[in-house]
Amino acid sequence: MDKIALEGMEFFAYHGFYEEEQKIGNKYGVDIEVKTNLEKAADEDNLAETVNYESLYQIVSSEMKIQSKLLEHIAGRIIKTVFEKHSDVESILVKIKKFNPPIGGVCYASVITMERNRS
């Protein structure tokens, strides 16, 4: 199966379990990878025969604007929306990083990764 990925997307958003996080906000990083068949796009040089990565970016950007307590919740929404909008996507991997999480010590980022197959 072929892959399309967007790596290193960055957003400033107001996610977090703690009220303070929801008020102050933080920087987040998102990577997304989708598996699909790219054979027709490779043969025909036609954008309609692939998953447009601009569409993937818009989905991620829209979901990152919705305030959530858990990164898992955001990733789940991203996965659901990609499957709904792109019937040719077979599986999706989403990785979300929260930079400098409030854990009481030094930590570059907390990271969650979710991968789902179309069932």
PDB file as gemmi writes it, atoms N, CA and C in Angstrom:
CRYST1    1.000    1.000    1.000  90.00  90.00  90.00 P 1                      
ATOM      1  N   MET A   1       0.856  -1.181   0.000  1.00  0.00           N  
ATOM      2  CA  MET A   1       0.000   0.000   0.000  1.00  0.00           C  
ATOM      3  C   MET A   1       0.894   1.233   0.000  1.00  0.00           C  
ATOM      4  N   ASP A   2       0.448   2.249  -0.700  1.00  0.00           N  
ATOM      5  CA  ASP A   2       1.197   3.490  -0.832  1.00  0.00           C  
ATOM      6  C   ASP A   2       0.844   4.442   0.312  1.00  0.00           C  
ATOM      7  N   LYS A   3       1.683   5.457   0.501  1.00  0.00           N  
ATOM      8  CA  LYS A   3       1.494   6.380   1.623  1.00  0.00           C  
ATOM      9  C   LYS A   3       1.579   7.828   1.169  1.00  0.00           C  
ATOM     10  N   ILE A   4       0.802   8.653   1.834  1.00  0.00           N  
ATOM     11  CA  ILE A   4       0.908  10.109   1.723  1.00  0.00           C  
ATOM     12  C   ILE A   4       1.030  10.619   3.151  1.00  0.00           C  
ATOM     13  N   ALA A   5       1.957  11.534   3.395  1.00  0.00           N  
ATOM     14  CA  ALA A   5       2.168  12.016   4.762  1.00  0.00           C  
ATOM     15  C   ALA A   5       2.406  13.518   4.783  1.00  0.00           C  
ATOM     16  N   LEU A   6       1.983  14.125   5.866  1.00  0.00           N  
ATOM     17  CA  LEU A   6       2.345  15.505   6.198  1.00  0.00           C  
ATOM     18  C   LEU A   6       3.053  15.435   7.541  1.00  0.00           C  
ATOM     19  N   GLU A   7       4.262  15.950   7.603  1.00  0.00           N  
ATOM     20  CA  GLU A   7       5.065  15.866   8.824  1.00  0.00           C  
ATOM     21  C   GLU A   7       5.405  17.260   9.333  1.00  0.00           C  
ATOM     22  N   GLY A   8       5.370  17.411  10.635  1.00  0.00           N  
ATOM     23  CA  GLY A   8       5.827  18.648  11.249  1.00  0.00           C  
ATOM     24  C   GLY A   8       4.869  19.816  11.168  1.00  0.00           C  
ATOM     25  N   MET A   9       3.577  19.548  11.011  1.00  0.00           N  
ATOM     26  CA  MET A   9       2.614  20.648  11.053  1.00  0.00           C  
ATOM     27  C   MET A   9       2.630  21.232  12.464  1.00  0.00           C  
ATOM     28  N   GLU A  10       2.529  22.539  12.602  1.00  0.00           N  
ATOM     29  CA  GLU A  10       2.544  23.189  13.916  1.00  0.00           C  
ATOM     30  C   GLU A  10       1.313  24.074  14.090  1.00  0.00           C  
ATOM     31  N   PHE A  11       0.771  24.026  15.291  1.00  0.00           N  
ATOM     32  CA  PHE A  11      -0.421  24.804  15.627  1.00  0.00           C  
ATOM     33  C   PHE A  11      -0.284  25.343  17.042  1.00  0.00           C  
ATOM     34  N   PHE A  12      -0.875  26.494  17.285  1.00  0.00           N  
ATOM     35  CA  PHE A  12      -1.023  26.992  18.645  1.00  0.00           C  
ATOM     36  C   PHE A  12      -2.488  26.800  18.995  1.00  0.00           C  
ATOM     37  N   ALA A  13      -2.747  26.131  20.128  1.00  0.00           N  
ATOM     38  CA  ALA A  13      -4.125  25.796  20.480  1.00  0.00           C  
ATOM     39  C   ALA A  13      -4.291  25.756  21.995  1.00  0.00           C  
ATOM     40  N   TYR A  14      -5.523  25.558  22.415  1.00  0.00           N  
ATOM     41  CA  TYR A  14      -5.882  25.647  23.831  1.00  0.00           C  
ATOM     42  C   TYR A  14      -6.420  24.318  24.353  1.00  0.00           C  
ATOM     43  N   HIS A  15      -5.632  23.271  24.189  1.00  0.00           N  
ATOM     44  CA  HIS A  15      -6.014  21.942  24.645  1.00  0.00           C  
ATOM     45  C   HIS A  15      -5.379  21.658  25.998  1.00  0.00           C  
ATOM     46  N   GLY A  16      -5.986  20.751  26.733  1.00  0.00           N  
ATOM     47  CA  GLY A  16      -5.378  20.313  27.975  1.00  0.00           C  
ATOM     48  C   GLY A  16      -6.407  19.961  29.020  1.00  0.00           C  
ATOM     49  N   PHE A  17      -6.005  19.107  29.907  1.00  0.00           N  
ATOM     50  CA  PHE A  17      -6.881  18.680  30.998  1.00  0.00           C  
ATOM     51  C   PHE A  17      -7.063  19.791  32.022  1.00  0.00           C  
ATOM     52  N   TYR A  18      -6.010  20.561  32.244  1.00  0.00           N  
ATOM     53  CA  TYR A  18      -6.050  21.593  33.275  1.00  0.00           C  
ATOM     54  C   TYR A  18      -6.597  22.912  32.716  1.00  0.00           C  
ATOM     55  N   GLU A  19      -7.366  23.599  33.540  1.00  0.00           N  
ATOM     56  CA  GLU A  19      -7.986  24.859  33.149  1.00  0.00           C  
ATOM     57  C   GLU A  19      -6.934  25.865  32.670  1.00  0.00           C  
ATOM     58  N   GLU A  20      -5.802  25.885  33.340  1.00  0.00           N  
ATOM     59  CA  GLU A  20      -4.726  26.806  32.971  1.00  0.00           C  
ATOM     60  C   GLU A  20      -4.268  26.575  31.526  1.00  0.00           C  
ATOM     61  N   GLU A  21      -4.142  25.308  31.134  1.00  0.00           N  
ATOM     62  CA  GLU A  21      -3.731  24.987  29.762  1.00  0.00           C  
ATOM     63  C   GLU A  21      -4.743  25.519  28.748  1.00  0.00           C  
ATOM     64  N   GLN A  22      -6.017  25.446  29.113  1.00  0.00           N  
ATOM     65  CA  GLN A  22      -7.079  25.881  28.210  1.00  0.00           C  
ATOM     66  C   GLN A  22      -7.131  27.400  28.079  1.00  0.00           C  
ATOM     67  N   LYS A  23      -6.557  28.112  29.038  1.00  0.00           N  
ATOM     68  CA  LYS A  23      -6.526  29.572  28.984  1.00  0.00           C  
ATOM     69  C   LYS A  23      -5.251  30.100  28.321  1.00  0.00           C  
ATOM     70  N   ILE A  24      -4.106  29.503  28.676  1.00  0.00           N  
ATOM     71  CA  ILE A  24      -2.806  29.984  28.199  1.00  0.00           C  
ATOM     72  C   ILE A  24      -2.497  29.488  26.790  1.00  0.00           C  
ATOM     73  N   GLY A  25      -2.847  28.249  26.500  1.00  0.00           N  
ATOM     74  CA  GLY A  25      -2.541  27.651  25.206  1.00  0.00           C  
ATOM     75  C   GLY A  25      -1.123  27.105  25.148  1.00  0.00           C  
ATOM     76  N   ASN A  26      -0.829  26.440  24.055  1.00  0.00           N  
ATOM     77  CA  ASN A  26       0.469  25.797  23.897  1.00  0.00           C  
ATOM     78  C   ASN A  26       0.698  25.517  22.411  1.00  0.00           C  
ATOM     79  N   LYS A  27       1.924  25.166  22.091  1.00  0.00           N  
ATOM     80  CA  LYS A  27       2.282  24.782  20.728  1.00  0.00           C  
ATOM     81  C   LYS A  27       2.167  23.265  20.599  1.00  0.00           C  
ATOM     82  N   TYR A  28       1.627  22.844  19.457  1.00  0.00           N  
ATOM     83  CA  TYR A  28       1.428  21.425  19.174  1.00  0.00           C  
ATOM     84  C   TYR A  28       2.019  21.093  17.818  1.00  0.00           C  
ATOM     85  N   GLY A  29       2.485  19.873  17.679  1.00  0.00           N  
ATOM     86  CA  GLY A  29       2.949  19.356  16.401  1.00  0.00           C  
ATOM     87  C   GLY A  29       2.094  18.178  15.996  1.00  0.00           C  
ATOM     88  N   VAL A  30       1.806  18.078  14.711  1.00  0.00           N  
ATOM     89  CA  VAL A  30       0.980  16.974  14.223  1.00  0.00           C  
ATOM     90  C   VAL A  30       1.624  16.388  12.970  1.00  0.00           C  
ATOM     91  N   ASP A  31       1.673  15.055  12.933  1.00  0.00           N  
ATOM     92  CA  ASP A  31       2.061  14.304  11.739  1.00  0.00           C  
ATOM     93  C   ASP A  31       0.883  13.416  11.370  1.00  0.00           C  
ATOM     94  N   ILE A  32       0.627  13.280  10.081  1.00  0.00           N  
ATOM     95  CA  ILE A  32      -0.428  12.378   9.619  1.00  0.00           C  
ATOM     96  C   ILE A  32       0.100  11.585   8.436  1.00  0.00           C  
ATOM     97  N   GLU A  33      -0.251  10.312   8.405  1.00  0.00           N  
ATOM     98  CA  GLU A  33       0.127   9.443   7.296  1.00  0.00           C  
ATOM     99  C   GLU A  33      -1.104   8.629   6.914  1.00  0.00           C  
ATOM    100  N   VAL A  34      -1.432   8.621   5.624  1.00  0.00           N  
ATOM    101  CA  VAL A  34      -2.548   7.806   5.152  1.00  0.00           C  
ATOM    102  C   VAL A  34      -2.030   6.795   4.138  1.00  0.00           C  
ATOM    103  N   LYS A  35      -2.630   5.619   4.160  1.00  0.00           N  
ATOM    104  CA  LYS A  35      -2.295   4.587   3.184  1.00  0.00           C  
ATOM    105  C   LYS A  35      -3.456   4.475   2.202  1.00  0.00           C  
ATOM    106  N   THR A  36      -3.087   4.485   0.936  1.00  0.00           N  
ATOM    107  CA  THR A  36      -4.058   4.414  -0.149  1.00  0.00           C  
ATOM    108  C   THR A  36      -3.356   3.869  -1.381  1.00  0.00           C  
ATOM    109  N   ASN A  37      -4.099   3.615  -2.422  1.00  0.00           N  
ATOM    110  CA  ASN A  37      -3.504   3.147  -3.671  1.00  0.00           C  
ATOM    111  C   ASN A  37      -3.224   4.359  -4.564  1.00  0.00           C  
ATOM    112  N   LEU A  38      -1.971   4.578  -4.889  1.00  0.00           N  
ATOM    113  CA  LEU A  38      -1.571   5.731  -5.701  1.00  0.00           C  
ATOM    114  C   LEU A  38      -1.275   5.363  -7.158  1.00  0.00           C  
ATOM    115  N   GLU A  39      -1.595   4.154  -7.542  1.00  0.00           N  
ATOM    116  CA  GLU A  39      -1.261   3.678  -8.889  1.00  0.00           C  
ATOM    117  C   GLU A  39      -1.901   4.536  -9.989  1.00  0.00           C  
ATOM    118  N   LYS A  40      -3.200   4.834  -9.861  1.00  0.00           N  
ATOM    119  CA  LYS A  40      -3.880   5.640 -10.886  1.00  0.00           C  
ATOM    120  C   LYS A  40      -3.306   7.052 -10.961  1.00  0.00           C  
ATOM    121  N   ALA A  41      -3.019   7.640  -9.800  1.00  0.00           N  
ATOM    122  CA  ALA A  41      -2.431   8.985  -9.786  1.00  0.00           C  
ATOM    123  C   ALA A  41      -1.061   8.975 -10.461  1.00  0.00           C  
ATOM    124  N   ALA A  42      -0.289   7.931 -10.223  1.00  0.00           N  
ATOM    125  CA  ALA A  42       1.035   7.821 -10.831  1.00  0.00           C  
ATOM    126  C   ALA A  42       0.933   7.660 -12.346  1.00  0.00           C  
ATOM    127  N   ASP A  43      -0.067   6.907 -12.802  1.00  0.00           N  
ATOM    128  CA  ASP A  43      -0.239   6.679 -14.246  1.00  0.00           C  
ATOM    129  C   ASP A  43      -0.822   7.885 -14.966  1.00  0.00           C  
ATOM    130  N   GLU A  44      -1.790   8.566 -14.322  1.00  0.00           N  
ATOM    131  CA  GLU A  44      -2.570   9.586 -15.021  1.00  0.00           C  
ATOM    132  C   GLU A  44      -2.168  11.025 -14.710  1.00  0.00           C  
ATOM    133  N   ASP A  45      -1.325  11.244 -13.674  1.00  0.00           N  
ATOM    134  CA  ASP A  45      -0.909  12.597 -13.307  1.00  0.00           C  
ATOM    135  C   ASP A  45      -2.121  13.496 -13.068  1.00  0.00           C  
ATOM    136  N   ASN A  46      -3.099  12.954 -12.294  1.00  0.00           N  
ATOM    137  CA  ASN A  46      -4.374  13.628 -12.076  1.00  0.00           C  
ATOM    138  C   ASN A  46      -4.635  13.731 -10.574  1.00  0.00           C  
ATOM    139  N   LEU A  47      -4.787  14.951 -10.076  1.00  0.00           N  
ATOM    140  CA  LEU A  47      -5.019  15.176  -8.649  1.00  0.00           C  
ATOM    141  C   LEU A  47      -6.264  14.465  -8.140  1.00  0.00           C  
ATOM    142  N   ALA A  48      -7.262  14.293  -8.986  1.00  0.00           N  
ATOM    143  CA  ALA A  48      -8.502  13.627  -8.581  1.00  0.00           C  
ATOM    144  C   ALA A  48      -8.293  12.146  -8.265  1.00  0.00           C  
ATOM    145  N   GLU A  49      -7.149  11.605  -8.655  1.00  0.00           N  
ATOM    146  CA  GLU A  49      -6.882  10.181  -8.435  1.00  0.00           C  
ATOM    147  C   GLU A  49      -5.996   9.922  -7.210  1.00  0.00           C  
ATOM    148  N   THR A  50      -5.862  10.940  -6.340  1.00  0.00           N  
ATOM    149  CA  THR A  50      -5.036  10.781  -5.143  1.00  0.00           C  
ATOM    150  C   THR A  50      -5.734  11.442  -3.962  1.00  0.00           C  
ATOM    151  N   VAL A  51      -5.132  11.343  -2.808  1.00  0.00           N  
ATOM    152  CA  VAL A  51      -5.613  12.067  -1.634  1.00  0.00           C  
ATOM    153  C   VAL A  51      -4.851  13.381  -1.599  1.00  0.00           C  
ATOM    154  N   ASN A  52      -5.556  14.461  -1.791  1.00  0.00           N  
ATOM    155  CA  ASN A  52      -4.940  15.781  -1.827  1.00  0.00           C  
ATOM    156  C   ASN A  52      -4.449  16.135  -0.422  1.00  0.00           C  
ATOM    157  N   TYR A  53      -3.151  16.353  -0.270  1.00  0.00           N  
ATOM    158  CA  TYR A  53      -2.631  16.636   1.069  1.00  0.00           C  
ATOM    159  C   TYR A  53      -3.083  17.985   1.589  1.00  0.00           C  
ATOM    160  N   GLU A  54      -3.530  18.877   0.731  1.00  0.00           N  
ATOM    161  CA  GLU A  54      -4.129  20.133   1.193  1.00  0.00           C  
ATOM    162  C   GLU A  54      -5.422  19.845   1.972  1.00  0.00           C  
ATOM    163  N   SER A  55      -6.177  18.871   1.508  1.00  0.00           N  
ATOM    164  CA  SER A  55      -7.388  18.452   2.221  1.00  0.00           C  
ATOM    165  C   SER A  55      -7.034  17.879   3.594  1.00  0.00           C  
ATOM    166  N   LEU A  56      -5.985  17.068   3.646  1.00  0.00           N  
ATOM    167  CA  LEU A  56      -5.550  16.511   4.937  1.00  0.00           C  
ATOM    168  C   LEU A  56      -5.167  17.630   5.901  1.00  0.00           C  
ATOM    169  N   TYR A  57      -4.433  18.618   5.386  1.00  0.00           N  
ATOM    170  CA  TYR A  57      -4.034  19.746   6.228  1.00  0.00           C  
ATOM    171  C   TYR A  57      -5.262  20.485   6.767  1.00  0.00           C  
ATOM    172  N   GLN A  58      -6.237  20.726   5.914  1.00  0.00           N  
ATOM    173  CA  GLN A  58      -7.441  21.450   6.345  1.00  0.00           C  
ATOM    174  C   GLN A  58      -8.202  20.682   7.420  1.00  0.00           C  
ATOM    175  N   ILE A  59      -8.258  19.362   7.305  1.00  0.00           N  
ATOM    176  CA  ILE A  59      -8.924  18.543   8.318  1.00  0.00           C  
ATOM    177  C   ILE A  59      -8.193  18.685   9.654  1.00  0.00           C  
ATOM    178  N   VAL A  60      -6.877  18.531   9.635  1.00  0.00           N  
ATOM    179  CA  VAL A  60      -6.094  18.632  10.866  1.00  0.00           C  
ATOM    180  C   VAL A  60      -6.233  20.028  11.464  1.00  0.00           C  
ATOM    181  N   SER A  61      -6.102  21.040  10.646  1.00  0.00           N  
ATOM    182  CA  SER A  61      -6.199  22.421  11.118  1.00  0.00           C  
ATOM    183  C   SER A  61      -7.552  22.693  11.771  1.00  0.00           C  
ATOM    184  N   SER A  62      -8.623  22.250  11.140  1.00  0.00           N  
ATOM    185  CA  SER A  62      -9.972  22.453  11.692  1.00  0.00           C  
ATOM    186  C   SER A  62     -10.144  21.751  13.034  1.00  0.00           C  
ATOM    187  N   GLU A  63      -9.660  20.527  13.127  1.00  0.00           N  
ATOM    188  CA  GLU A  63      -9.812  19.765  14.379  1.00  0.00           C  
ATOM    189  C   GLU A  63      -8.940  20.336  15.493  1.00  0.00           C  
ATOM    190  N   MET A  64      -7.787  20.894  15.146  1.00  0.00           N  
ATOM    191  CA  MET A  64      -6.920  21.484  16.164  1.00  0.00           C  
ATOM    192  C   MET A  64      -7.522  22.755  16.758  1.00  0.00           C  
ATOM    193  N   LYS A  65      -8.469  23.375  16.075  1.00  0.00           N  
ATOM    194  CA  LYS A  65      -9.122  24.583  16.583  1.00  0.00           C  
ATOM    195  C   LYS A  65     -10.210  24.278  17.606  1.00  0.00           C  
ATOM    196  N   ILE A  66     -10.638  23.028  17.698  1.00  0.00           N  
ATOM    197  CA  ILE A  66     -11.695  22.633  18.637  1.00  0.00           C  
ATOM    198  C   ILE A  66     -11.042  22.262  19.970  1.00  0.00           C  
ATOM    199  N   GLN A  67     -11.305  23.044  20.992  1.00  0.00           N  
ATOM    200  CA  GLN A  67     -10.678  22.833  22.299  1.00  0.00           C  
ATOM    201  C   GLN A  67     -11.059  21.460  22.856  1.00  0.00           C  
ATOM    202  N   SER A  68     -10.046  20.739  23.325  1.00  0.00           N  
ATOM    203  CA  SER A  68     -10.231  19.392  23.856  1.00  0.00           C  
ATOM    204  C   SER A  68      -9.342  19.188  25.064  1.00  0.00           C  
ATOM    205  N   LYS A  69      -9.750  18.288  25.934  1.00  0.00           N  
ATOM    206  CA  LYS A  69      -8.928  17.961  27.098  1.00  0.00           C  
ATOM    207  C   LYS A  69      -7.811  16.989  26.737  1.00  0.00           C  
ATOM    208  N   LEU A  70      -8.095  16.055  25.832  1.00  0.00           N  
ATOM    209  CA  LEU A  70      -7.140  14.987  25.539  1.00  0.00           C  
ATOM    210  C   LEU A  70      -6.666  15.015  24.096  1.00  0.00           C  
ATOM    211  N   LEU A  71      -5.375  14.783  23.896  1.00  0.00           N  
ATOM    212  CA  LEU A  71      -4.820  14.664  22.555  1.00  0.00           C  
ATOM    213  C   LEU A  71      -5.442  13.478  21.821  1.00  0.00           C  
ATOM    214  N   GLU A  72      -5.765  12.428  22.563  1.00  0.00           N  
ATOM    215  CA  GLU A  72      -6.392  11.244  21.977  1.00  0.00           C  
ATOM    216  C   GLU A  72      -7.732  11.597  21.320  1.00  0.00           C  
ATOM    217  N   HIS A  73      -8.461  12.500  21.959  1.00  0.00           N  
ATOM    218  CA  HIS A  73      -9.759  12.916  21.429  1.00  0.00           C  
ATOM    219  C   HIS A  73      -9.579  13.653  20.094  1.00  0.00           C  
ATOM    220  N   ILE A  74      -8.577  14.505  20.018  1.00  0.00           N  
ATOM    221  CA  ILE A  74      -8.294  15.235  18.781  1.00  0.00           C  
ATOM    222  C   ILE A  74      -7.906  14.250  17.671  1.00  0.00           C  
ATOM    223  N   ALA A  75      -6.998  13.336  17.974  1.00  0.00           N  
ATOM    224  CA  ALA A  75      -6.555  12.353  16.978  1.00  0.00           C  
ATOM    225  C   ALA A  75      -7.729  11.508  16.500  1.00  0.00           C  
ATOM    226  N   GLY A  76      -8.609  11.116  17.410  1.00  0.00           N  
ATOM    227  CA  GLY A  76      -9.780  10.326  17.034  1.00  0.00           C  
ATOM    228  C   GLY A  76     -10.685  11.076  16.070  1.00  0.00           C  
ATOM    229  N   ARG A  77     -10.870  12.369  16.312  1.00  0.00           N  
ATOM    230  CA  ARG A  77     -11.695  13.179  15.408  1.00  0.00           C  
ATOM    231  C   ARG A  77     -11.040  13.324  14.042  1.00  0.00           C  
ATOM    232  N   ILE A  78      -9.725  13.517  14.024  1.00  0.00           N  
ATOM    233  CA  ILE A  78      -9.004  13.627  12.754  1.00  0.00           C  
ATOM    234  C   ILE A  78      -9.185  12.344  11.944  1.00  0.00           C  
ATOM    235  N   ILE A  79      -8.986  11.216  12.586  1.00  0.00           N  
ATOM    236  CA  ILE A  79      -9.121   9.919  11.914  1.00  0.00           C  
ATOM    237  C   ILE A  79     -10.533   9.743  11.360  1.00  0.00           C  
ATOM    238  N   LYS A  80     -11.526  10.016  12.162  1.00  0.00           N  
ATOM    239  CA  LYS A  80     -12.924   9.870  11.737  1.00  0.00           C  
ATOM    240  C   LYS A  80     -13.220  10.750  10.528  1.00  0.00           C  
ATOM    241  N   THR A  81     -12.771  11.995  10.564  1.00  0.00           N  
ATOM    242  CA  THR A  81     -13.052  12.929   9.475  1.00  0.00           C  
ATOM    243  C   THR A  81     -12.335  12.525   8.190  1.00  0.00           C  
ATOM    244  N   VAL A  82     -11.089  12.087   8.286  1.00  0.00           N  
ATOM    245  CA  VAL A  82     -10.375  11.649   7.085  1.00  0.00           C  
ATOM    246  C   VAL A  82     -11.091  10.462   6.452  1.00  0.00           C  
ATOM    247  N   PHE A  83     -11.500   9.488   7.260  1.00  0.00           N  
ATOM    248  CA  PHE A  83     -12.222   8.340   6.712  1.00  0.00           C  
ATOM    249  C   PHE A  83     -13.537   8.774   6.056  1.00  0.00           C  
ATOM    250  N   GLU A  84     -14.221   9.738   6.657  1.00  0.00           N  
ATOM    251  CA  GLU A  84     -15.488  10.212   6.096  1.00  0.00           C  
ATOM    252  C   GLU A  84     -15.290  10.932   4.763  1.00  0.00           C  
ATOM    253  N   LYS A  85     -14.232  11.722   4.647  1.00  0.00           N  
ATOM    254  CA  LYS A  85     -14.030  12.554   3.457  1.00  0.00           C  
ATOM    255  C   LYS A  85     -13.231  11.874   2.352  1.00  0.00           C  
ATOM    256  N   HIS A  86     -12.526  10.802   2.686  1.00  0.00           N  
ATOM    257  CA  HIS A  86     -11.665  10.138   1.702  1.00  0.00           C  
ATOM    258  C   HIS A  86     -11.914   8.632   1.735  1.00  0.00           C  
ATOM    259  N   SER A  87     -12.843   8.193   0.909  1.00  0.00           N  
ATOM    260  CA  SER A  87     -13.227   6.777   0.899  1.00  0.00           C  
ATOM    261  C   SER A  87     -12.111   5.861   0.409  1.00  0.00           C  
ATOM    262  N   ASP A  88     -11.106   6.409  -0.265  1.00  0.00           N  
ATOM    263  CA  ASP A  88     -10.006   5.608  -0.785  1.00  0.00           C  
ATOM    264  C   ASP A  88      -8.874   5.402   0.227  1.00  0.00           C  
ATOM    265  N   VAL A  89      -8.979   6.006   1.402  1.00  0.00           N  
ATOM    266  CA  VAL A  89      -7.954   5.831   2.436  1.00  0.00           C  
ATOM    267  C   VAL A  89      -8.209   4.518   3.181  1.00  0.00           C  
ATOM    268  N   GLU A  90      -7.180   3.670   3.228  1.00  0.00           N  
ATOM    269  CA  GLU A  90      -7.287   2.356   3.878  1.00  0.00           C  
ATOM    270  C   GLU A  90      -6.918   2.400   5.363  1.00  0.00           C  
ATOM    271  N   SER A  91      -5.915   3.235   5.691  1.00  0.00           N  
ATOM    272  CA  SER A  91      -5.520   3.351   7.102  1.00  0.00           C  
ATOM    273  C   SER A  91      -4.921   4.735   7.329  1.00  0.00           C  
ATOM    274  N   ILE A  92      -4.926   5.121   8.612  1.00  0.00           N  
ATOM    275  CA  ILE A  92      -4.443   6.449   8.995  1.00  0.00           C  
ATOM    276  C   ILE A  92      -3.610   6.318  10.257  1.00  0.00           C  
ATOM    277  N   LEU A  93      -2.505   7.056  10.298  1.00  0.00           N  
ATOM    278  CA  LEU A  93      -1.695   7.186  11.499  1.00  0.00           C  
ATOM    279  C   LEU A  93      -1.611   8.677  11.827  1.00  0.00           C  
ATOM    280  N   VAL A  94      -1.936   9.023  13.061  1.00  0.00           N  
ATOM    281  CA  VAL A  94      -1.869  10.414  13.520  1.00  0.00           C  
ATOM    282  C   VAL A  94      -0.980  10.471  14.758  1.00  0.00           C  
ATOM    283  N   LYS A  95      -0.035  11.396  14.754  1.00  0.00           N  
ATOM    284  CA  LYS A  95       0.831  11.624  15.909  1.00  0.00           C  
ATOM    285  C   LYS A  95       0.668  13.085  16.315  1.00  0.00           C  
ATOM    286  N   ILE A  96       0.360  13.311  17.600  1.00  0.00           N  
ATOM    287  CA  ILE A  96       0.223  14.676  18.109  1.00  0.00           C  
ATOM    288  C   ILE A  96       1.198  14.867  19.260  1.00  0.00           C  
ATOM    289  N   LYS A  97       1.951  15.977  19.193  1.00  0.00           N  
ATOM    290  CA  LYS A  97       2.912  16.343  20.235  1.00  0.00           C  
ATOM    291  C   LYS A  97       2.433  17.606  20.934  1.00  0.00           C  
ATOM    292  N   LYS A  98       2.496  17.585  22.247  1.00  0.00           N  
ATOM    293  CA  LYS A  98       2.287  18.807  23.037  1.00  0.00           C  
ATOM    294  C   LYS A  98       3.662  19.210  23.540  1.00  0.00           C  
ATOM    295  N   PHE A  99       4.141  20.364  23.084  1.00  0.00           N  
ATOM    296  CA  PHE A  99       5.469  20.810  23.478  1.00  0.00           C  
ATOM    297  C   PHE A  99       5.440  21.373  24.899  1.00  0.00           C  
ATOM    298  N   ASN A 100       6.492  21.104  25.655  1.00  0.00           N  
ATOM    299  CA  ASN A 100       6.635  21.582  27.031  1.00  0.00           C  
ATOM    300  C   ASN A 100       5.392  21.320  27.879  1.00  0.00           C  
ATOM    301  N   PRO A 101       4.993  20.048  28.015  1.00  0.00           N  
ATOM    302  CA  PRO A 101       3.790  19.747  28.791  1.00  0.00           C  
ATOM    303  C   PRO A 101       3.983  20.097  30.270  1.00  0.00           C  
ATOM    304  N   PRO A 102       2.906  20.476  30.947  1.00  0.00           N  
ATOM    305  CA  PRO A 102       3.008  20.870  32.354  1.00  0.00           C  
ATOM    306  C   PRO A 102       3.069  19.652  33.276  1.00  0.00           C  
ATOM    307  N   ILE A 103       4.253  19.064  33.405  1.00  0.00           N  
ATOM    308  CA  ILE A 103       4.390  17.861  34.228  1.00  0.00           C  
ATOM    309  C   ILE A 103       5.258  18.087  35.466  1.00  0.00           C  
ATOM    310  N   GLY A 104       5.672  19.304  35.688  1.00  0.00           N  
ATOM    311  CA  GLY A 104       6.481  19.602  36.863  1.00  0.00           C  
ATOM    312  C   GLY A 104       7.958  19.344  36.685  1.00  0.00           C  
ATOM    313  N   GLY A 105       8.395  19.166  35.467  1.00  0.00           N  
ATOM    314  CA  GLY A 105       9.802  18.927  35.187  1.00  0.00           C  
ATOM    315  C   GLY A 105      10.097  19.225  33.740  1.00  0.00           C  
ATOM    316  N   VAL A 106      11.333  19.003  33.348  1.00  0.00           N  
ATOM    317  CA  VAL A 106      11.750  19.279  31.981  1.00  0.00           C  
ATOM    318  C   VAL A 106      11.309  18.130  31.075  1.00  0.00           C  
ATOM    319  N   CYS A 107      10.592  18.486  30.025  1.00  0.00           N  
ATOM    320  CA  CYS A 107      10.149  17.496  29.029  1.00  0.00           C  
ATOM    321  C   CYS A 107       9.910  18.225  27.725  1.00  0.00           C  
ATOM    322  N   TYR A 108      10.568  17.823  26.676  1.00  0.00           N  
ATOM    323  CA  TYR A 108      10.435  18.476  25.372  1.00  0.00           C  
ATOM    324  C   TYR A 108       9.003  18.386  24.855  1.00  0.00           C  
ATOM    325  N   ALA A 109       8.408  17.174  24.915  1.00  0.00           N  
ATOM    326  CA  ALA A 109       7.052  17.008  24.387  1.00  0.00           C  
ATOM    327  C   ALA A 109       6.433  15.729  24.920  1.00  0.00           C  
ATOM    328  N   SER A 110       5.122  15.784  25.092  1.00  0.00           N  
ATOM    329  CA  SER A 110       4.357  14.558  25.298  1.00  0.00           C  
ATOM    330  C   SER A 110       3.768  14.197  23.939  1.00  0.00           C  
ATOM    331  N   VAL A 111       3.675  12.902  23.647  1.00  0.00           N  
ATOM    332  CA  VAL A 111       3.282  12.468  22.313  1.00  0.00           C  
ATOM    333  C   VAL A 111       2.272  11.332  22.410  1.00  0.00           C  
ATOM    334  N   ILE A 112       1.224  11.418  21.580  1.00  0.00           N  
ATOM    335  CA  ILE A 112       0.328  10.271  21.415  1.00  0.00           C  
ATOM    336  C   ILE A 112       0.338   9.899  19.937  1.00  0.00           C  
ATOM    337  N   THR A 113       0.202   8.616  19.671  1.00  0.00           N  
ATOM    338  CA  THR A 113       0.117   8.119  18.303  1.00  0.00           C  
ATOM    339  C   THR A 113      -1.066   7.175  18.222  1.00  0.00           C  
ATOM    340  N   MET A 114      -1.921   7.403  17.228  1.00  0.00           N  
ATOM    341  CA  MET A 114      -3.059   6.523  16.996  1.00  0.00           C  
ATOM    342  C   MET A 114      -3.051   6.084  15.537  1.00  0.00           C  
ATOM    343  N   GLU A 115      -3.305   4.803  15.325  1.00  0.00           N  
ATOM    344  CA  GLU A 115      -3.381   4.249  13.966  1.00  0.00           C  
ATOM    345  C   GLU A 115      -4.637   3.409  13.865  1.00  0.00           C  
ATOM    346  N   ARG A 116      -5.391   3.640  12.795  1.00  0.00           N  
ATOM    347  CA  ARG A 116      -6.630   2.912  12.587  1.00  0.00           C  
ATOM    348  C   ARG A 116      -6.733   2.467  11.140  1.00  0.00           C  
ATOM    349  N   ASN A 117      -7.331   1.289  10.942  1.00  0.00           N  
ATOM    350  CA  ASN A 117      -7.628   0.771   9.618  1.00  0.00           C  
ATOM    351  C   ASN A 117      -9.112   0.928   9.368  1.00  0.00           C  
ATOM    352  N   ARG A 118      -9.477   1.148   8.116  1.00  0.00           N  
ATOM    353  CA  ARG A 118     -10.890   1.199   7.753  1.00  0.00           C  
ATOM    354  C   ARG A 118     -11.483  -0.189   7.978  1.00  0.00           C  
ATOM    355  N   SER A 119     -12.609  -0.236   8.671  1.00  0.00           N  
ATOM    356  CA  SER A 119     -13.204  -1.558   8.912  1.00  0.00           C  
ATOM    357  C   SER A 119     -14.533  -1.700   8.238  1.00  0.00           C  
TER     358      SER A 119                                                      
END                                                                             
